[in-house]
Amino acid sequence: MSAAAVLAVVAAAVAALAAAASGYELTKNGTVITYDRRSLIIDGHREIFFSGSIHYPRSPPDTWPDLISKAKEGGLNVIESYVFWNGHEPEQGVYNFEGRYDLIKFFKLIQEKEMYAIVRIGPFVQAEWNHGGLPYWLREIPDIIFRTNNEPFKKYMKQFVTLIVNKLKEAKLFASQGGPIILAQIENEYQHLEVAFKEAGTKYINWAAKMAIATNTGVPWIMCKQTKAPGEVIPTCNGRHCGDTWPGPADKKKPLLWTENWTAQYRVFGDPPSQRSAEDIAFSVARFFSVGGTMANYYMYHGGTNFGRNGAAFVMPRYYDEAPLDEFGLYKEPKWGHLRDLHHALRHCKKALLWGNPSVQPLGKLYEARVFEMKEKNVCVAFLSNHNTKEDGTVTFRGQKYFVARRSISILADCKTVVFSTQHVNSQHNQRTFHFADQTVQDNVWEMYSEEKIPRYSKTSIRTQRPLEQYNQTKDKTDYLWYTTSFRLETDDLPYRKEVKPVLEVSSHGHAIVAFVNDAFVGCGHGTKINKAFTMEKAMDLKVGVNHVAILSSTLGLMDSGSYLEHRMAGVYTVTIQGLNTGTLDLTTNGWGHVVGLDGERRRVHSEQGMGAVAWKPGKDNQPLTWYRRRFDPPSGTDPVVIDLTPMGKGFLFVNGEGLGRYWVSYHHALGKPSQYLYHVPRSLLRPKGNTLMFFEEEGGKPDAIMILTVKRDNICTFMTEKNPAHVRWSWESKDSQPKAVAGAGAGAGGLKPTAVLSCPTKKTIQSVVFASYGNPLGICGNYTVGSCHAPRTKEVVEKACVGRKTCSLVVSSEVYGGDVHCPGTTGTLAVQAKCSKRPPRSAATAQ
């Protein structure tokens, strides 16, 4: 089969997949959503659902259409989002539904793409979001206790839920009105709190269910992680492997729905890198459908960015960067593509999954077949599972032998033909690269504005005997609170030996502090996500007479989970001076002054108006408590932009007055590197000329060394073996509920063969082949090496097929590349890395 023919098949298959993914057409008269044990039912028809979480405040509105389109292209037919109370009502009775908080626009875009939607109202959402989405002002309501049978909390919760439901109704966004929303969620992961609050918790959750149903949305309500959801509310599962860990709703009339399949692990400052493989996610979803599940939601499908101060305690701005669409909205391969292929395979089996009779057949130790079959209609699907984590195996099913890789599931769409294996990845891989922008060095002139004089007790207006709890003072308006006190020493108090210095000991409920004594920087200390409380001990110089201690305490968001959130504390609580001749001096009850926030915050120096009202000086390195700024032009092109803050310490980043998040590159994880040092600058924030990059630095750093970079995923790869099944998207089509081979697709003398397809991003073509080997190559995309069975002709064959094209197909077969099938150790694997570019290809003669 020619390359052109294969590509034509690919194009047709992609178009068919896009049509299938839409799943529905909204009617003016509305859609009736019901359910039974097998699935949600749309206007009387059972359906399967592939959903992805995209949170509207975590991405700029101009990116929403592209993100939703890419989700649909990936085989999803549902988009899911929380609703963020503290974003929509930051002050009591003051509402915000604009910009990144325009949820109506977001759900209408989903509707325009002909996809379904799930709205998770909560209004407690957790979500690694500041305070779990609850506005700070709720803490100041008299006698309030969050998320229990407490009348003040229930009053304000009901008001907000009603507000959101009414706004969605006014926009006709519920399916019952012809809109996309097919499910709504009340509360969030309450089951463990119900145990903590006991009878009051049970009363509350029953009240919440009745309150939600009474809003008359016309669609079912769900509760996640709530096995015994009250009444008509559907309980759902959250976790990595709900097919193995969750028995399903206790009420057997309710379907098995999975609201959070974690595509990675959210990360906090101090965390090392973490990943979750495409193979493991695909295994978990196939397993869930094999036990009767019919809806799986990826949390997150695109994580985006915790802009400003929106991250919960210690949570980084970069959120679920390992999702199928990364922080910048770029395809993360092979995760995006492998899951797209899984969705396509399961759609081949939809009739059997929704209507077939389920059965289980053991095939050996840790092997089994799960079957859905309608014998009278010759409709059948089988899931062959290998739960061994270290051993591949071969099983016999209905008289035929099947190879099943370790910890994998093979899907037999007609109980005969393998159309998908969770462990065998047919989709391409890619590598993300960061590229130096000339704007880094152009006009790289930094200016600084240092905080006004470090505060002293005599100049403060908030004075108490002991240090005050921080949240009650800052009220979530700022991360910062100054604590200051003064004390007198006599000559006999100080150590006689010069090499002996007194030690400042500060104990804090969290999260971090910077300490000064007599205006001199003494040091820093901090807690962790797990242990927020900490004690800092730093040597210092003291003098005879009056000494001044000033401690800048900072928080990194409010807690987002657990009971009694309204009572969580932060800030300094004890201070002592160790090592004096006269013993320990306890300053805890010495009398303390407090200053809320920074001088630069009060002056709003991050804004255009504010920065013009202060005197800026030439920038210097290693200045604590300093605001830095420079001007820059945006890098050319459309690639995402990031700022590399590796040379800095801890602080807060702004571009053109917009807060892009907290940074903390001086805090290294166990592998000796910062958890995050690259910070996303959305293109929509940038002007054609003269943008302002500004940050507040707490500890000190070297701003001249900061880099402006662009992001690409132009290195594309494949790594496939001859054991891979033929590609489900263009090798098979459904006909009368049976998989049928597409005529000639990947066919050779031996029939259907696995075929790798490499495809460049939009408006780019394959510029060069960096690596190509058939035999037993090793490595990952960007770092492949040849093995002992390398076929020398591989690169020549691949270059001829691919260079100059946007997309090329490569049959994985020893015959094509001259591979030696008798070479000891050969795995029949093809590994290729190619480079995409907008530039003309090296060999224009091969372009088409």
VEXTI-360382 format. One line per field, with one value per residue (C-alpha): residue number from 1; residue in three letters; x, y, z. Coordinates in steps of 0.5 Angstrom, whole numbers. Layout:
<pts>
seq (NUM  ...)
type (ALA  ...)
X (X  ...)
Y (Y  ...)
Z (Z  ...)
</pts>
This chain:
<pts>
seq (1  2  3  4  5  6  7  8  9  10  11  12  13  14  15  16  17  18  19  20  21  22  23  24  25  26  27  28  29  30  31  32  33  34  35  36  37  38  39  40  41  42  43  44  45  46  47  48  49  50  51  52  53  54  55  56  57  58  59  60  61  62  63  64  65  66  67  68  69  70  71  72  73  74  75  76  77  78  79  80  81  82  83  84  85  86  87  88  89  90  91  92  93  94  95  96  97  98  99  100  101  102  103  104  105  106  107  108  109  110  111  112  113  114  115  116  117  118  119  120  121  122  123  124  125  126  127  128  129  130  131  132  133  134  135  136  137  138  139  140  141  142  143  144  145  146  147  148  149  150  151  152  153  154  155  156  157  158  159  160  161  162  163  164  165  166  167  168  169  170  171  172  173  174  175  176  177  178  179  180  181  182  183  184  185  186  187  188  189  190  191  192  193  194  195  196  197  198  199  200  201  202  203  204  205  206  207  208  209  210  211  212  213  214  215  216  217  218  219  220  221  222  223  224  225  226  227  228  229  230  231  232  233  234  235  236  237  238  239  240  241  242  243  244  245  246  247  248  249  250  251  252  253  254  255  256  257  258  259  260  261  262  263  264  265  266  267  268  269  270  271  272  273  274  275  276  277  278  279  280  281  282  283  284  285  286  287  288  289  290  291  292  293  294  295  296  297  298  299  300  301  302  303  304  305  306  307  308  309  310  311  312  313  314  315  316  317  318  319  320  321  322  323  324  325  326  327  328  329  330  331  332  333  334  335  336  337  338  339  340  341  342  343  344  345  346  347  348  349  350  351  352  353  354  355  356  357  358  359  360  361  362  363  364  365  366  367  368  369  370  371  372  373  374  375  376  377  378  379  380  381  382  383  384  385  386  387  388  389  390  391  392  393  394  395  396  397  398  399  400  401  402  403  404  405  406  407  408  409  410  411  412  413  414  415  416  417  418  419  420  421  422  423  424  425  426  427  428  429  430  431  432  433  434  435  436  437  438  439  440  441  442  443  444  445  446  447  448  449  450  451  452  453  454  455  456  457  458  459  460  461  462  463  464  465  466  467  468  469  470  471  472  473  474  475  476  477  478  479  480  481  482  483  484  485  486  487  488  489  490  491  492  493  494  495  496  497  498  499  500  501  502  503  504  505  506  507  508  509  510  511  512  513  514  515  516  517  518  519  520  521  522  523  524  525  526  527  528  529  530  531  532  533  534  535  536  537  538  539  540  541  542  543  544  545  546  547  548  549  550  551  552  553  554  555  556  557  558  559  560  561  562  563  564  565  566  567  568  569  570  571  572  573  574  575  576  577  578  579  580  581  582  583  584  585  586  587  588  589  590  591  592  593  594  595  596  597  598  599  600  601  602  603  604  605  606  607  608  609  610  611  612  613  614  615  616  617  618  619  620  621  622  623  624  625  626  627  628  629  630  631  632  633  634  635  636  637  638  639  640  641  642  643  644  645  646  647  648  649  650  651  652  653  654  655  656  657  658  659  660  661  662  663  664  665  666  667  668  669  670  671  672  673  674  675  676  677  678  679  680  681  682  683  684  685  686  687  688  689  690  691  692  693  694  695  696  697  698  699  700  701  702  703  704  705  706  707  708  709  710  711  712  713  714  715  716  717  718  719  720  721  722  723  724  725  726  727  728  729  730  731  732  733  734  735  736  737  738  739  740  741  742  743  744  745  746  747  748  749  750  751  752  753  754  755  756  757  758  759  760  761  762  763  764  765  766  767  768  769  770  771  772  773  774  775  776  777  778  779  780  781  782  783  784  785  786  787  788  789  790  791  792  793  794  795  796  797  798  799  800  801  802  803  804  805  806  807  808  809  810  811  812  813  814  815  816  817  818  819  820  821  822  823  824  825  826  827  828  829  830  831  832  833  834  835  836  837  838  839  840  841  842  843  844  845  846  847  848)
type (MET  SER  ALA  ALA  ALA  VAL  LEU  ALA  VAL  VAL  ALA  ALA  ALA  VAL  ALA  ALA  LEU  ALA  ALA  ALA  ALA  SER  GLY  TYR  GLU  LEU  THR  LYS  ASN  GLY  THR  VAL  ILE  THR  TYR  ASP  ARG  ARG  SER  LEU  ILE  ILE  ASP  GLY  HIS  ARG  GLU  ILE  PHE  PHE  SER  GLY  SER  ILE  HIS  TYR  PRO  ARG  SER  PRO  PRO  ASP  THR  TRP  PRO  ASP  LEU  ILE  SER  LYS  ALA  LYS  GLU  GLY  GLY  LEU  ASN  VAL  ILE  GLU  SER  TYR  VAL  PHE  TRP  ASN  GLY  HIS  GLU  PRO  GLU  GLN  GLY  VAL  TYR  ASN  PHE  GLU  GLY  ARG  TYR  ASP  LEU  ILE  LYS  PHE  PHE  LYS  LEU  ILE  GLN  GLU  LYS  GLU  MET  TYR  ALA  ILE  VAL  ARG  ILE  GLY  PRO  PHE  VAL  GLN  ALA  GLU  TRP  ASN  HIS  GLY  GLY  LEU  PRO  TYR  TRP  LEU  ARG  GLU  ILE  PRO  ASP  ILE  ILE  PHE  ARG  THR  ASN  ASN  GLU  PRO  PHE  LYS  LYS  TYR  MET  LYS  GLN  PHE  VAL  THR  LEU  ILE  VAL  ASN  LYS  LEU  LYS  GLU  ALA  LYS  LEU  PHE  ALA  SER  GLN  GLY  GLY  PRO  ILE  ILE  LEU  ALA  GLN  ILE  GLU  ASN  GLU  TYR  GLN  HIS  LEU  GLU  VAL  ALA  PHE  LYS  GLU  ALA  GLY  THR  LYS  TYR  ILE  ASN  TRP  ALA  ALA  LYS  MET  ALA  ILE  ALA  THR  ASN  THR  GLY  VAL  PRO  TRP  ILE  MET  CYS  LYS  GLN  THR  LYS  ALA  PRO  GLY  GLU  VAL  ILE  PRO  THR  CYS  ASN  GLY  ARG  HIS  CYS  GLY  ASP  THR  TRP  PRO  GLY  PRO  ALA  ASP  LYS  LYS  LYS  PRO  LEU  LEU  TRP  THR  GLU  ASN  TRP  THR  ALA  GLN  TYR  ARG  VAL  PHE  GLY  ASP  PRO  PRO  SER  GLN  ARG  SER  ALA  GLU  ASP  ILE  ALA  PHE  SER  VAL  ALA  ARG  PHE  PHE  SER  VAL  GLY  GLY  THR  MET  ALA  ASN  TYR  TYR  MET  TYR  HIS  GLY  GLY  THR  ASN  PHE  GLY  ARG  ASN  GLY  ALA  ALA  PHE  VAL  MET  PRO  ARG  TYR  TYR  ASP  GLU  ALA  PRO  LEU  ASP  GLU  PHE  GLY  LEU  TYR  LYS  GLU  PRO  LYS  TRP  GLY  HIS  LEU  ARG  ASP  LEU  HIS  HIS  ALA  LEU  ARG  HIS  CYS  LYS  LYS  ALA  LEU  LEU  TRP  GLY  ASN  PRO  SER  VAL  GLN  PRO  LEU  GLY  LYS  LEU  TYR  GLU  ALA  ARG  VAL  PHE  GLU  MET  LYS  GLU  LYS  ASN  VAL  CYS  VAL  ALA  PHE  LEU  SER  ASN  HIS  ASN  THR  LYS  GLU  ASP  GLY  THR  VAL  THR  PHE  ARG  GLY  GLN  LYS  TYR  PHE  VAL  ALA  ARG  ARG  SER  ILE  SER  ILE  LEU  ALA  ASP  CYS  LYS  THR  VAL  VAL  PHE  SER  THR  GLN  HIS  VAL  ASN  SER  GLN  HIS  ASN  GLN  ARG  THR  PHE  HIS  PHE  ALA  ASP  GLN  THR  VAL  GLN  ASP  ASN  VAL  TRP  GLU  MET  TYR  SER  GLU  GLU  LYS  ILE  PRO  ARG  TYR  SER  LYS  THR  SER  ILE  ARG  THR  GLN  ARG  PRO  LEU  GLU  GLN  TYR  ASN  GLN  THR  LYS  ASP  LYS  THR  ASP  TYR  LEU  TRP  TYR  THR  THR  SER  PHE  ARG  LEU  GLU  THR  ASP  ASP  LEU  PRO  TYR  ARG  LYS  GLU  VAL  LYS  PRO  VAL  LEU  GLU  VAL  SER  SER  HIS  GLY  HIS  ALA  ILE  VAL  ALA  PHE  VAL  ASN  ASP  ALA  PHE  VAL  GLY  CYS  GLY  HIS  GLY  THR  LYS  ILE  ASN  LYS  ALA  PHE  THR  MET  GLU  LYS  ALA  MET  ASP  LEU  LYS  VAL  GLY  VAL  ASN  HIS  VAL  ALA  ILE  LEU  SER  SER  THR  LEU  GLY  LEU  MET  ASP  SER  GLY  SER  TYR  LEU  GLU  HIS  ARG  MET  ALA  GLY  VAL  TYR  THR  VAL  THR  ILE  GLN  GLY  LEU  ASN  THR  GLY  THR  LEU  ASP  LEU  THR  THR  ASN  GLY  TRP  GLY  HIS  VAL  VAL  GLY  LEU  ASP  GLY  GLU  ARG  ARG  ARG  VAL  HIS  SER  GLU  GLN  GLY  MET  GLY  ALA  VAL  ALA  TRP  LYS  PRO  GLY  LYS  ASP  ASN  GLN  PRO  LEU  THR  TRP  TYR  ARG  ARG  ARG  PHE  ASP  PRO  PRO  SER  GLY  THR  ASP  PRO  VAL  VAL  ILE  ASP  LEU  THR  PRO  MET  GLY  LYS  GLY  PHE  LEU  PHE  VAL  ASN  GLY  GLU  GLY  LEU  GLY  ARG  TYR  TRP  VAL  SER  TYR  HIS  HIS  ALA  LEU  GLY  LYS  PRO  SER  GLN  TYR  LEU  TYR  HIS  VAL  PRO  ARG  SER  LEU  LEU  ARG  PRO  LYS  GLY  ASN  THR  LEU  MET  PHE  PHE  GLU  GLU  GLU  GLY  GLY  LYS  PRO  ASP  ALA  ILE  MET  ILE  LEU  THR  VAL  LYS  ARG  ASP  ASN  ILE  CYS  THR  PHE  MET  THR  GLU  LYS  ASN  PRO  ALA  HIS  VAL  ARG  TRP  SER  TRP  GLU  SER  LYS  ASP  SER  GLN  PRO  LYS  ALA  VAL  ALA  GLY  ALA  GLY  ALA  GLY  ALA  GLY  GLY  LEU  LYS  PRO  THR  ALA  VAL  LEU  SER  CYS  PRO  THR  LYS  LYS  THR  ILE  GLN  SER  VAL  VAL  PHE  ALA  SER  TYR  GLY  ASN  PRO  LEU  GLY  ILE  CYS  GLY  ASN  TYR  THR  VAL  GLY  SER  CYS  HIS  ALA  PRO  ARG  THR  LYS  GLU  VAL  VAL  GLU  LYS  ALA  CYS  VAL  GLY  ARG  LYS  THR  CYS  SER  LEU  VAL  VAL  SER  SER  GLU  VAL  TYR  GLY  GLY  ASP  VAL  HIS  CYS  PRO  GLY  THR  THR  GLY  THR  LEU  ALA  VAL  GLN  ALA  LYS  CYS  SER  LYS  ARG  PRO  PRO  ARG  SER  ALA  ALA  THR  ALA  GLN)
X (0  3  4  -1  -6  -4  -5  -12  -14  -11  -15  -21  -21  -19  -25  -30  -27  -28  -36  -36  -33  -39  -44  -50  -54  -57  -64  -68  -73  -68  -65  -68  -62  -64  -60  -60  -54  -51  -50  -53  -59  -59  -66  -67  -61  -55  -48  -41  -37  -30  -29  -23  -23  -21  -22  -23  -20  -13  -13  -13  -20  -17  -14  -21  -23  -17  -16  -24  -22  -16  -20  -25  -20  -17  -24  -27  -35  -35  -31  -32  -30  -31  -34  -30  -34  -28  -26  -34  -35  -29  -32  -39  -44  -39  -39  -34  -36  -31  -25  -22  -28  -33  -36  -42  -37  -34  -40  -42  -36  -37  -44  -41  -36  -42  -40  -43  -41  -41  -41  -38  -41  -39  -38  -33  -28  -21  -18  -11  -15  -14  -18  -22  -26  -29  -28  -24  -30  -34  -29  -31  -39  -41  -41  -40  -37  -35  -39  -43  -50  -49  -54  -50  -45  -52  -55  -49  -48  -55  -55  -48  -51  -58  -54  -50  -56  -60  -54  -53  -61  -61  -56  -60  -54  -57  -59  -66  -66  -62  -55  -49  -49  -51  -49  -48  -44  -46  -41  -34  -30  -35  -34  -28  -31  -38  -34  -31  -37  -41  -49  -48  -44  -50  -55  -51  -50  -57  -59  -54  -57  -64  -62  -59  -65  -70  -66  -70  -64  -67  -61  -58  -54  -47  -43  -36  -32  -39  -41  -48  -50  -57  -64  -63  -56  -51  -44  -38  -31  -24  -18  -12  -16  -23  -24  -20  -22  -29  -35  -40  -46  -49  -56  -55  -60  -54  -49  -41  -38  -31  -30  -23  -18  -11  -7  -1  0  -1  6  8  14  19  16  21  18  13  9  4  5  0  0  -2  -8  -10  -10  -14  -20  -20  -21  -26  -30  -29  -32  -38  -36  -39  -36  -29  -26  -19  -17  -14  -14  -11  -8  -6  -3  -5  -5  -4  -5  -10  -6  -7  -2  5  2  6  3  4  -2  -2  3  4  -4  -5  -5  1  1  2  -4  1  0  4  5  4  -1  -6  -5  -5  -12  -15  -14  -17  -23  -23  -23  -28  -33  -32  -35  -40  -46  -43  -41  -48  -53  -48  -49  -43  -39  -32  -27  -21  -15  -10  -6  -7  -10  -18  -23  -28  -34  -40  -44  -51  -50  -57  -54  -47  -44  -39  -33  -27  -22  -16  -13  -6  -5  2  7  13  11  9  4  0  -7  -12  -19  -24  -19  -14  -8  -7  0  -2  4  5  0  -4  -11  -12  -19  -22  -28  -31  -28  -23  -19  -14  -16  -12  -7  -6  1  3  3  2  1  7  12  14  20  19  24  26  29  33  30  34  29  33  39  36  35  37  37  34  32  30  25  27  22  21  25  24  18  20  15  14  12  6  -1  -3  0  -1  2  4  4  -2  -5  -3  -9  -14  -10  -8  -15  -13  -11  -4  1  5  5  11  12  17  19  25  29  34  41  46  54  53  48  52  57  64  67  67  66  60  54  47  41  35  29  23  17  12  5  7  9  16  19  25  28  32  35  37  36  41  39  39  36  30  26  20  16  13  6  6  9  7  10  17  23  28  35  40  46  46  49  46  49  49  42  36  35  30  27  23  20  17  12  9  4  3  -4  -10  -11  -16  -18  -20  -25  -25  -22  -24  -19  -13  -7  -1  5  9  8  14  21  27  34  39  46  46  50  44  40  35  31  23  20  14  10  15  10  9  7  4  4  0  3  9  10  10  3  0  3  1  8  6  1  3  0  4  11  11  10  16  23  27  35  39  39  44  44  42  38  33  26  26  22  25  23  25  22  22  19  15  19  17  12  6  10  9  13  16  21  27  27  33  38  32  30  23  18  12  12  8  8  4  1  -2  0  3  4  9  16  21  27  31  27  30  27  31  34  37  33  27  20  19  23  20  14  8  7  1  1  -5  -2  4  4  7  13  15  12  14  17  17  18  18  24  24  31  36  38  41  36  41  41  34  32  26  25  20  17  16  14  18  22  17  18  16  18  14  15  12  8  4  -3  -5  -7  -14  -16  -15  -14  -21  -28  -34  -40  -46  -42  -37  -29  -28  -21  -20  -19  -11  -10  -3  -4  2  3  2  -4  -5  1  3  4  8  5  9  6  8  5  0  4  11  14  19  26  30  31  35  35  32  34  30  32  33  34  33  32  26  24  30  35  35  41  42  42  46  41  41  39  43  38  33  35  35  28  25  28  25  18  18  23  19  12  8  5  9  7  12  10  14  17  24  23  22  29  33  32  35  30  35  39  40  36  32  26  23  23  23  25  25  26  25  25  19  20  17  24  24  27  34  32  26  26  22  17  10)
Y (0  7  12  17  11  10  18  18  13  16  23  19  16  22  25  20  20  27  26  20  24  29  24  29  34  39  40  46  42  40  33  28  25  19  13  5  1  0  8  15  15  21  21  14  12  9  12  11  18  20  26  31  36  43  49  55  60  56  58  65  65  66  59  55  54  51  47  44  42  38  35  33  31  26  23  26  28  31  37  37  43  46  52  57  60  65  67  69  72  74  79  78  80  82  78  76  73  76  74  67  67  67  60  62  63  57  52  56  54  47  47  50  44  40  36  35  38  36  42  41  46  44  49  46  43  42  42  44  51  56  55  49  54  57  65  68  72  66  65  71  69  69  61  58  51  49  43  40  41  48  53  59  55  52  59  61  55  55  62  61  54  57  63  59  54  60  63  57  56  64  62  55  51  45  39  39  46  44  46  41  40  33  32  37  36  38  37  34  28  28  21  22  28  25  20  26  30  24  25  32  30  25  30  35  31  29  36  38  33  35  42  41  37  42  47  43  43  37  33  28  30  27  26  24  19  18  11  12  18  20  19  20  23  18  17  17  14  19  15  12  5  5  -1  -5  -1  1  -4  1  5  1  2  -2  2  7  7  6  13  15  23  23  19  22  23  25  28  35  38  42  46  41  35  32  30  25  22  17  13  13  5  5  10  6  0  3  6  -1  -4  0  -1  -8  -9  -5  3  7  14  16  23  25  29  33  33  40  43  50  55  57  64  70  67  61  55  52  51  50  48  50  55  49  45  38  39  32  31  30  37  40  47  51  47  43  35  31  25  19  20  24  20  13  15  17  11  7  11  9  2  2  6  0  -4  1  -4  -10  -6  -2  -8  -15  -20  -19  -25  -27  -33  -34  -36  -38  -34  -27  -28  -27  -25  -21  -21  -17  -21  -21  -28  -27  -21  -24  -18  -19  -16  -19  -16  -20  -18  -20  -17  -20  -14  -17  -23  -23  -29  -32  -34  -39  -36  -39  -44  -38  -36  -29  -25  -21  -16  -15  -11  -10  -11  -13  -11  -16  -12  -18  -23  -25  -19  -15  -8  -5  -7  -2  -4  -3  4  6  13  18  21  28  32  38  43  50  55  62  68  74  78  76  80  86  92  87  93  92  97  96  99  96  96  102  101  95  96  97  96  103  105  100  101  93  91  85  82  76  75  74  69  71  69  73  79  78  76  73  79  78  73  77  79  83  81  86  87  91  89  92  88  90  88  82  79  78  73  74  70  73  67  65  68  69  65  67  61  63  57  58  55  56  57  61  67  72  75  81  83  91  91  86  80  74  68  64  58  54  48  43  41  35  39  46  48  49  52  57  57  63  66  73  80  83  90  93  97  97  91  90  84  84  77  77  71  69  64  60  59  57  49  46  40  37  38  45  49  55  54  53  57  60  65  66  64  63  67  66  69  63  63  69  70  70  65  64  70  69  74  71  75  81  85  85  90  87  90  87  86  90  97  95  92  98  102  97  98  92  96  102  107  105  104  111  113  110  112  106  105  101  94  90  83  79  84  81  85  88  89  88  90  91  92  87  85  79  73  73  67  64  59  59  64  62  66  62  64  59  65  68  66  66  71  73  74  79  81  87  88  81  76  70  66  65  62  59  56  57  51  44  37  31  31  38  42  47  44  49  54  56  60  61  68  67  71  74  78  81  87  88  92  94  89  90  84  85  81  81  78  76  73  75  73  75  78  79  72  71  68  69  62  59  52  47  40  39  33  27  20  13  7  1  -7  -12  -15  -8  -9  -6  2  2  9  7  0  -2  1  -2  -5  -8  -8  -12  -9  -10  -8  -2  -4  -4  -1  -3  -9  -13  -21  -23  -18  -12  -10  -5  2  8  15  21  28  35  41  45  49  45  39  34  37  32  25  25  18  11  4  -2  -8  -7  0  3  9  15  20  25  20  13  9  3  -4  -10  -12  -5  -5  0  1  4  11  12  8  13  19  17  16  22  28  34  31  34  26  20  12  7  0  -4  -10  -13  -14  -6  -4  -11  -13  -20  -24  -29  -24  -26  -21  -17  -15  -13  -5  1  7  14  21  27  34  39  46  51  52  49  41  39  35  39  33  29  34  33)
Z (0  -2  3  0  1  8  9  6  10  16  14  13  20  24  21  23  30  30  28  33  39  38  41  40  37  42  41  42  46  51  53  58  62  66  68  70  72  66  64  63  59  54  51  52  49  53  52  54  56  56  60  61  67  64  69  66  71  70  63  59  56  49  50  51  44  43  49  48  41  42  48  43  38  43  43  49  49  56  59  66  71  78  80  84  90  92  85  84  90  93  98  101  95  90  84  79  72  68  64  67  71  65  67  62  56  58  58  51  48  50  47  41  40  41  47  54  60  68  72  79  84  90  93  97  91  94  87  90  90  95  101  97  93  100  100  106  109  110  116  119  119  127  129  123  122  115  111  117  120  121  120  118  113  110  109  105  101  99  97  92  89  88  84  80  78  76  72  68  67  65  59  58  59  63  58  60  57  50  54  54  62  63  71  76  83  90  95  94  97  103  106  110  113  115  119  123  124  125  126  124  118  116  117  113  107  107  107  101  97  98  97  90  88  89  85  79  74  70  70  75  81  83  89  89  94  97  97  100  96  99  95  87  88  84  88  84  84  85  84  80  79  81  77  82  88  88  88  85  88  94  90  84  80  79  74  75  74  75  76  77  74  76  70  74  81  83  85  91  93  95  91  86  79  78  72  71  64  59  59  66  65  59  63  69  64  60  67  69  63  63  70  68  68  62  64  66  67  67  72  69  62  62  68  66  72  79  77  82  89  87  89  96  101  98  91  85  80  75  75  72  67  66  63  56  54  58  62  55  52  48  46  51  47  48  53  49  43  47  50  44  41  47  46  39  41  46  41  37  43  45  43  47  53  54  52  53  58  62  65  67  65  69  64  69  75  75  68  66  61  62  56  54  49  46  43  39  35  34  38  43  46  51  55  56  63  65  72  73  74  71  66  59  58  53  54  50  49  45  42  40  43  45  47  53  56  63  67  61  58  50  48  43  39  36  42  36  34  38  36  42  48  54  54  47  45  37  38  37  42  43  47  50  49  51  47  49  46  44  48  54  53  49  54  59  64  71  76  83  89  96  101  106  112  116  121  128  134  136  129  128  130  131  138  142  148  144  136  133  128  121  117  121  120  112  111  104  101  102  103  108  115  119  127  130  137  141  147  151  153  158  157  162  157  151  150  152  147  140  136  140  138  140  136  134  135  132  132  126  124  117  112  111  115  113  119  121  127  127  120  118  114  119  115  113  115  112  113  108  105  110  116  116  123  123  128  125  129  126  129  129  132  138  141  148  148  145  139  134  131  125  122  115  115  109  107  101  100  105  106  102  105  112  117  121  115  119  125  121  123  120  123  128  135  140  139  144  144  146  148  152  159  163  159  154  153  151  147  146  151  150  146  139  133  127  119  114  107  104  103  95  95  99  93  88  85  80  76  71  76  82  79  77  84  87  86  82  82  78  80  84  86  92  95  100  100  94  88  81  74  67  60  54  48  46  43  35  33  37  41  49  53  60  64  67  75  77  79  84  91  93  92  87  79  75  68  66  73  72  78  75  81  87  86  90  87  93  96  93  93  95  88  89  84  85  84  79  76  69  69  64  61  57  50  51  57  52  48  42  45  52  57  64  68  75  81  89  92  99  100  94  87  81  76  70  69  68  62  57  53  48  48  43  42  35  37  35  36  35  39  36  36  31  37  37  34  28  29  31  28  21  21  23  22  25  21  24  31  28  27  20  17  13  6  5  11  13  10  7  5  12  13  18  21  26  23  26  24  25  25  26  29  25  19  20  16  18  17  19  22  28  29  26  28  27  31  39  40  47  50  50  46  45  48  43  42  37  40  38  32  29  21  18  12  17  17  9  9  14  11  4  7  12  10  7  9  15  16  14  16  17  17  23  19  19  11  10  14  12  20  22  25  27  31  38  42  37  39  32  35  30  34  30  32  27  28  25  23  19  15  8  9  7  1  -2  -7  -3  -1  -3)
</pts>
